[in-house]
Amino acid sequence: MSREKKYWKSEVELSNSLDITDLKHNEFAEKLPIDLEMSDELVQSSTNRRDFLKYLGFSTSAAVLASCEGPVHKSVPYVIQPERIRPGIANYYATTMFDGYDAANILVKTREGRPIKIESNKLSKYHGFGNARVHSSVLSMYDSGRVQGPVFNGEDISWQNLDDQLVSHLKKSDDAGKNVYLLTNTIVSPTSKKVIESFTKKFKNVKHIEYDAVSETAVLDAHEITYGVRALPFYNLDKANFILSIGADFLGDWMGSSYDKDYVKNRVPKK
């Protein structure tokens, strides 16, 4: 008695009603319809399908590689090289970032004057660690859909043309007694505030309005009522033994800050 076990995939294979052996060796039970005009030499060739696909893939790849040549980028040296720029050596600049929601003290890595990476400023006492949006914000500078210059009525114009038209419209509105509104997000930069203040002093009819897509007005009002200062607070979670959070994802992107670094400092398991 044979000890080898036999298995069948279907009742047809068990009953052997069809010639299973022929079907195993022939992938297609019927001839494939060929609409293309092929030579008798190619049709009667003994080359199997695997070799044919290999030859076809190689010839297609070779044709594609031969037809695709990369653009030539010429490296032109500086005529007068800037003092702080060394080709191939990165420069780091400590700065702050605030876009109306996210805020952080960061280090910007630059190459030949172009920012290529944003890193956390570990030497900063507050807001030294940025979240994912802060780190990825450098990509917006290289967005192909970014506006490259001033646009008026859908057409590109020069900066001088923009200045002339803007000053002309501002003077006409001032003479007619009409108000002009300058709409921006929340600005915390002292330099930007000073520029806007000088602008509104020169044109008395200009009103500055700050508006954020994600507003923190409720937090500002609550902090003003509680402490008498209308400002966004910063919490030292590394000094907190107990945290009660009600709808505040402080480990995520709550208030645009990264509290996860301070949170884990006081959560180290002790022996």
Buried (B, 14 or more C-beta within 10 A) or exposed (E): EEEEEEEEEEEEEEEEEEEBEEEEEEEEEEEEEEEEEEEEEEEEEEEEEEEEEEEEEEEEEEEEEEEEEEEEEEEEEEEEEEEEEEEEEEBEEEEEBBBBBBBBBBBBBBBBEEBEEBBBBEEBEEBBBBBEBBBEBBEEEEEEEEEEEBEEEEEEBEEEEBEEEEEEEBEEBBEEEEEBEEEEBBBEEEEEEEEBEEEBEEBEBBEBEEEEEEEBEEBBEEBEEEEEEEEBEBBEBEEEEEEEEEEBEBEEBBBBBBBEEBBEEEEEEEE
